[in-house]
Amino acid sequence: MNEVCSPYYDPDFDSLPERIYGPACRVDIDNESLEDCTIVTIDSVKKQGLLLEVVQALTDLNLTISKVFQVKDELGNKVTDQRVINYIQQAIGSNSLTSLTAKARPSSDSQPGEPKAIEMTGKDRPGLFSEISAALADLGCNIIEAHAWSHNARLACVAHISDQSADTPIDEHRLHAIEDHLTTVLRATTSKSAENPNQQEAKPAGLPKGELSTTTRVERRLHQLMLSGRDFDRPPEQTRSPTPGSDSDDEERKSSVVSIESCVEKGYSIVTIQCKDRRRLMFDTVCTLTDLQYVIFHASVDSCEGYAYQEYFIRHADGCALNTEGEKDRVIKCLEAAIERRVCEQGVRLELCAYNRVGLLSDITRLLRENGLAVVRADVATKGEKSVNAFYVRDISGNNVDLDFIKSMKREMGAIDLSVMKETTNSQPASNERPKLSIGEILKFQIERLSNGFIAIK
């Protein structure tokens, strides 16, 4: 397959003056050139953050990006649904493209009857998400939607809440009281000298203006919260001898290789990523580079046998490349953390559906905690009268999760639909060694890139 040249590479970018984003993008959808995927071509002036906006719009539709920008739907087919095509053209090509990443606002700017969005960050501990859920239930709050990530002993959570009575909106005074109580929960086991107070608090969520935030907007905020909490710094306890069942974590880190090379002639740095392929991988890595304030001039992605290969040409907004080894090491750690946050190796995904009520999430997470399971990722949503929950859980002691034991918990949960599945990433080669693209495959990838009008890097 041929790679599509995108607006994120310009061989003459050194001589191209910066321009203010004005006219709409031109978006072309091509379903004829390739047999198994759709080509999305964007023609636009240069604009910092545009790559993230486009990737975010495509990710919102659950499209898989196999190259920039060759996409497939959830079933691995071309994008033929005209409604989806229209959305792509409107979301990316509209003059209001900047609304996709509108300036963040606190939830206090929302209308009185709207759910309030709050965000929480802190040092993670077994059962913390359950404690947060219980605190909200005790305060008479209904959780409309919630997303939580746990990684390297850090927790980040964004939740939309309302009053248990639909006729009683949460006013600002009560919202502050809720945030103060949640902050107390987050800091319960942390000494004042051990943690920055600003990294252990609940406050209005910094989400974009407009309609109820899409999942990718919330996930980008979770990336930002984790990054600000320095989850890329592995806690000391993870340097100790591995516990039973932790080999998969070590394997996952070994299977992700991030390297940075310098191109002195052009004044930018080349970031190369090799790791297990999965959905939303490009979204995660582009989020991190953008939030680290780097300008991405070119992006290439490819995959082979369940493994992904990504390449980004970056530099600072002032035109400087990554000059020090310390800066390169920090970028590598941040990208590795971005790759790991969404992965739950040796974990189990629980999908639960029940009629929504105040305290439902508290009851479910308490039961998981009492049975020795830690929630490492959670996605909670309300659809009509029902609450749809997806939890990624691991055994607190580090052992493999007993699937039969999980299924037996259904009796304790009562009238709840429960689905249990082993959480895995894309299929891997049978070899015990870390799979990766071969020299020949990487060379083929580079030749394809060069043959489509890209300059050589020497």
C-alpha positions in Angstrom: 0.0 0.0 0.0 1.2 3.5 -0.8 1.4 6.0 1.9 -0.6 9.2 1.6 1.2 12.5 1.8 -0.4 14.7 4.4 -0.2 18.3 5.5 2.1 17.2 8.3 5.1 17.1 6.0 6.5 19.9 4.0 10.0 19.5 2.4 10.3 23.3 2.3 9.0 24.0 5.7 12.2 25.9 6.6 11.4 28.6 4.1 7.6 28.5 4.6 6.5 31.5 6.8 4.1 30.8 9.6 0.5 31.6 8.7 -2.5 32.2 10.9 -5.1 29.5 10.4 -8.0 31.0 8.4 -9.6 29.1 5.5 -11.3 25.8 5.9 -9.4 22.6 5.2 -10.2 20.7 2.1 -11.0 17.1 2.9 -11.1 14.4 0.2 -12.4 10.8 0.9 -11.0 8.2 -1.5 -12.5 4.7 -1.6 -11.3 3.8 -5.0 -7.5 3.7 -4.8 -7.0 0.9 -2.3 -9.0 -2.3 -1.8 -9.1 -2.6 1.9 -9.1 0.9 3.4 -10.2 4.5 2.9 -7.8 7.3 2.2 -8.5 10.6 3.9 -6.5 13.5 2.4 -6.4 16.9 4.1 -5.2 20.1 2.3 -4.6 22.8 4.8 -2.3 25.6 5.8 0.2 25.0 8.6 -1.3 25.1 12.1 0.1 23.9 15.3 -2.0 21.1 16.7 -3.8 20.3 13.5 -2.5 16.7 13.4 -4.0 16.1 16.8 -7.3 17.6 15.8 -7.5 15.3 12.7 -6.5 12.2 14.6 -8.9 13.1 17.4 -11.8 13.5 14.9 -11.0 10.1 13.3 -10.6 8.4 16.6 -14.0 9.7 17.8 -15.5 7.6 15.0 -13.6 4.5 16.2 -11.7 4.3 13.0 -8.4 2.5 12.9 -5.5 4.6 11.4 -3.2 2.2 9.6 -1.2 4.9 7.8 -1.5 8.7 7.6 -4.4 8.8 6.7 -5.6 5.3 5.6 -8.5 4.3 7.8 -10.8 1.4 8.4 -14.0 1.0 10.5 -14.4 -1.2 13.6 -14.8 -4.3 11.4 -11.7 -3.6 9.4 -13.5 -2.5 6.3 -13.6 0.7 4.2 -15.6 3.6 5.5 -18.7 3.5 3.3 -21.3 4.9 5.7 -22.2 8.3 4.2 -23.0 9.7 7.6 -19.5 8.9 8.8 -18.0 10.4 5.6 -20.1 13.6 6.1 -19.0 13.8 9.7 -15.3 13.6 8.7 -15.7 16.3 6.1 -17.6 18.6 8.4 -15.5 18.0 11.6 -12.1 18.4 9.8 -13.0 20.7 6.9 -15.2 23.2 8.8 -14.1 26.7 9.5 -14.9 25.9 13.1 -12.2 23.2 13.2 -10.6 25.0 16.2 -13.7 24.1 18.2 -12.5 20.5 18.4 -9.8 21.7 20.7 -11.5 24.7 22.1 -9.9 26.5 25.1 -10.6 24.5 28.3 -13.1 25.8 30.7 -14.1 24.9 34.2 -17.4 23.0 34.6 -18.7 26.1 36.5 -19.3 27.7 33.1 -21.9 25.1 32.3 -25.6 25.8 32.4 -27.4 25.3 35.8 -29.2 22.1 34.7 -26.2 20.4 33.1 -24.1 17.7 34.8 -21.0 19.2 36.4 -17.6 17.9 35.2 -14.9 17.4 37.9 -11.4 16.0 37.6 -9.3 14.2 40.3 -5.7 13.4 40.5 -3.6 11.8 43.2 -1.4 9.0 44.3 -3.1 5.7 43.6 -3.7 3.1 46.3 -5.8 -0.1 46.3 -9.5 0.7 46.5 -9.1 4.5 45.8 -11.6 4.5 42.9 -14.0 2.7 45.1 -13.5 5.3 47.9 -14.2 8.1 45.4 -17.4 6.4 44.2 -18.5 5.9 47.8 -17.9 9.5 48.6 -20.0 10.7 45.7 -22.8 8.4 46.7 -22.7 9.6 50.3 -22.9 13.2 49.0 -26.1 12.3 47.0 -24.4 12.6 43.6 -25.4 10.6 40.6 -22.5 9.7 38.3 -23.6 10.3 34.7 -20.2 9.4 33.2 -16.7 8.7 34.5 -13.4 7.7 33.1 -10.4 6.8 35.2 -6.8 5.7 34.5 -4.3 4.3 36.9 -0.6 4.0 35.9 2.7 4.0 37.9 1.0 4.6 41.2 -0.9 7.7 39.8 -4.7 8.0 39.4 -6.5 10.4 37.1 -10.3 10.6 36.9 -12.8 12.8 35.1 -16.5 12.5 36.1 -19.8 14.1 35.1 -22.1 14.3 38.1 -25.6 15.5 38.9 -27.8 15.6 42.0 -29.7 12.5 42.9 -32.8 14.5 42.3 -33.2 15.5 38.7 -35.0 18.7 39.8 -32.1 19.9 42.0 -29.0 21.2 40.1 -25.7 21.3 41.8 -24.9 24.9 42.6 -21.4 26.4 42.9 -21.4 26.3 46.7 -22.3 22.6 46.8 -19.8 21.8 44.0 -17.0 23.4 46.0 -18.0 21.3 49.0 -18.0 18.1 46.9 -14.5 19.0 45.5 -13.2 19.7 49.0 -14.5 16.3 50.3 -13.0 14.4 47.4 -9.7 16.2 47.9 -9.7 14.9 51.5 -10.3 11.4 50.2 -7.4 11.7 47.7 -5.0 13.0 50.4 -6.2 10.6 53.1 -3.0 8.5 53.3 -0.4 11.0 52.0 1.7 13.1 54.3 1.9 16.8 53.4 5.7 16.6 52.7 5.4 13.6 50.5 3.2 14.9 47.7 2.6 18.2 45.9 -0.9 19.3 47.1 -1.8 20.4 43.5 -1.3 16.8 42.4 -3.7 15.5 45.0 -6.9 17.3 44.5 -10.4 17.5 42.9 -11.4 20.5 40.9 -13.6 21.6 37.9 -12.5 19.6 34.8 -10.5 21.4 32.2 -12.6 20.2 29.3 -13.3 22.0 26.0 -16.4 24.2 25.7 -19.5 23.1 23.9 -21.5 20.0 24.0 -20.9 17.1 26.4 -17.3 16.1 25.9 -16.5 13.2 23.6 -14.5 10.3 24.9 -11.3 11.5 23.1 -11.6 14.9 24.7 -11.8 13.3 28.1 -9.0 10.9 27.3 -6.8 13.8 26.2 -7.5 15.5 29.6 -6.5 12.2 31.3 -3.2 12.2 29.4 -2.6 15.8 30.5 -3.4 15.0 34.1 -1.1 11.9 34.1 1.6 13.9 32.4 1.4 16.8 35.0 1.4 14.2 37.8 4.7 12.8 36.3 3.4 9.2 35.9 6.4 8.7 33.6 8.6 8.5 36.7 8.3 4.9 37.8 7.7 4.7 41.6 10.5 3.2 43.7 8.4 0.1 44.6 8.4 -0.9 40.9 12.2 -1.3 41.0 12.0 -4.1 43.5 11.9 -7.8 42.8 8.9 -8.6 40.7 5.8 -10.1 42.3 4.0 -13.1 40.9 2.2 -12.2 37.7 4.2 -9.0 37.1 6.3 -10.5 34.3 3.8 -9.2 31.8 4.4 -5.6 32.9 8.1 -6.0 32.4 7.4 -7.6 29.0 5.1 -4.8 28.0 7.8 -2.2 28.8 10.4 -4.2 26.9 8.1 -4.5 23.9 7.9 -0.7 23.6 11.0 0.8 22.0 11.2 4.6 21.7 14.3 6.3 20.2 15.2 9.8 19.2 17.7 10.8 16.5 18.9 14.3 15.5 18.9 15.7 12.0 21.3 18.6 12.4 21.0 19.8 8.8 17.3 20.5 9.1 17.2 21.3 12.8 14.6 18.8 13.9 14.5 15.5 15.8 13.2 12.1 14.6 11.1 10.2 17.1 10.7 6.5 16.3 8.3 4.2 18.2 8.0 0.4 17.9 5.4 -1.3 20.1 2.4 -3.6 20.1 -0.3 -2.3 17.8 -3.7 -1.4 19.2 -6.5 1.0 18.8 -5.9 4.7 19.6 -2.2 4.3 19.7 -1.5 7.2 17.3 -4.0 9.4 19.3 -2.0 8.6 22.5 1.4 9.4 21.1 0.3 12.5 19.2 -1.5 13.8 22.4 1.8 13.5 24.3 4.0 15.2 21.8 1.5 18.0 21.4 1.1 18.5 25.2 4.9 18.6 25.5 4.7 21.6 23.2 6.5 20.1 20.2 5.6 20.9 16.6 5.1 17.8 14.5 6.2 18.4 10.9 5.7 14.9 9.6 4.1 11.7 10.8 4.4 8.2 9.4 2.7 5.1 10.8 2.7 1.4 9.7 2.0 -1.9 11.2 3.0 -5.5 10.7 2.0 -8.7 12.4 0.4 -6.9 15.4 3.3 -4.5 15.8 3.2 -0.8 15.1 6.0 1.5 13.7 5.6 5.2 14.1 7.9 8.1 13.1 7.5 11.7 13.9 9.7 14.7 12.9 9.5 17.2 15.7 11.1 20.4 17.1 10.2 23.2 19.5 7.9 26.0 18.4 10.9 28.3 18.5 12.6 26.1 15.8 15.1 24.3 18.0 15.5 20.6 18.1 15.9 18.4 21.2 19.5 19.4 22.2 20.2 17.6 25.4 20.2 13.9 26.3 18.2 14.8 29.4 15.4 16.2 27.3 15.5 13.3 24.9 15.3 10.9 27.9 12.3 12.7 29.3 10.4 12.6 25.9 11.1 8.9 25.6 9.8 8.3 29.2 6.7 10.3 28.5 5.9 8.4 25.2 6.5 5.1 27.0 4.0 6.2 29.7 1.5 7.2 27.1 1.7 3.8 25.4 1.4 1.9 28.8 -1.5 3.9 30.3 -4.2 2.2 28.2 -2.8 -1.3 28.5 -3.9 -3.7 31.1 -1.8 -6.8 30.7 -2.7 -9.9 32.8 -5.9 -8.1 33.7 -9.6 -8.8 33.1 -12.2 -6.6 31.5 -15.6 -6.6 33.2 -18.6 -5.2 31.4 -21.6 -4.6 33.6 -25.0 -3.2 32.7 -27.8 -2.4 35.3 -30.5 0.1 35.9 -28.8 3.3 37.0 -29.3 4.6 40.6 -27.3 6.6 43.1 -24.7 4.4 44.7 -24.6 1.8 41.9 -20.9 2.5 41.0 -20.0 2.6 44.7 -21.6 -0.9 45.3 -19.9 -2.4 42.3 -16.4 -1.1 43.1 -16.8 -1.9 46.8 -17.5 -5.5 45.9 -14.5 -5.6 43.6 -12.3 -4.2 46.3 -13.5 -6.6 49.0 -12.7 -9.5 46.6 -9.0 -8.3 46.3 -9.4 -6.6 42.9 -8.0 -3.2 41.9 -9.6 -1.1 39.2 -6.8 0.1 36.9 -9.1 1.6 34.3 -12.8 2.4 34.2 -15.3 3.7 31.7 -18.7 4.5 33.0 -21.6 5.8 30.9 -25.4 6.2 31.2 -27.6 5.2 28.4 -31.2 6.1 29.1 -32.1 4.4 32.4 -29.2 2.0 32.3 -25.6 2.4 33.5 -23.0 0.7 31.2 -19.7 0.1 32.9 -16.4 -1.3 31.7 -13.7 -2.0 34.4 -10.2 -3.3 33.8 -9.2 -5.1 37.0 -6.1 -6.8 38.4 -5.4 -8.8 41.5 -4.1 -6.6 44.3 -1.5 -9.2 45.3 -0.1 -9.3 41.7 -1.4 -12.8 40.9 -3.4 -13.7 37.8 -7.1 -12.9 38.1 -9.2 -16.1 38.6 -11.9 -15.9 35.9 -14.1 -18.5 37.6 -13.9 -16.5 40.8 -14.9 -13.3 38.9 -18.0 -15.1 37.4 -19.0 -16.3 40.8 -19.3 -12.6 41.9 -22.3 -12.3 39.7 -24.4 -13.9 42.5 -23.4 -11.2 44.9 -24.1 -8.4 42.4 -27.8 -9.2 42.0 -29.7 -7.9 39.0 -26.7 -6.9 37.0 -25.7 -8.2 33.5 -22.0 -9.2 33.8 -19.7 -10.1 30.9 -16.1 -11.2 31.6 -13.2 -11.3 29.1 -9.5 -11.6 29.3 -7.9 -8.3 28.4 -5.4 -8.7 25.6 -3.8 -6.6 23.0 -3.5 -7.5 19.3 -2.3 -11.0 18.4 1.4 -11.6 18.9 3.8 -13.9 17.2 4.4 -17.2 18.9 8.1 -16.5 19.6 9.1 -15.8 23.2 11.2 -12.9 22.0 9.8 -9.5 21.6 8.3 -9.2 18.1 9.4 -6.2 16.1 9.6 -5.1 12.5 12.6 -6.6 10.7 15.3 -4.6 9.0 13.8 -5.5 5.7 10.3 -4.4 6.8 11.7 -1.1 8.1 13.7 -0.6 4.9 10.5 -1.3 2.9 8.6 1.2 5.0 11.3 3.9 4.4 11.4 3.2 0.7 7.6 3.6 0.5 7.9 6.9 2.3 10.6 8.2 0.0 8.8 7.1 -3.1 5.9 9.3 -2.2 7.8 12.5 -2.3 9.5 12.5 1.1 13.1 13.7 1.4 15.9 11.4 2.6 17.2 11.9 6.1 21.0 11.7 6.2 
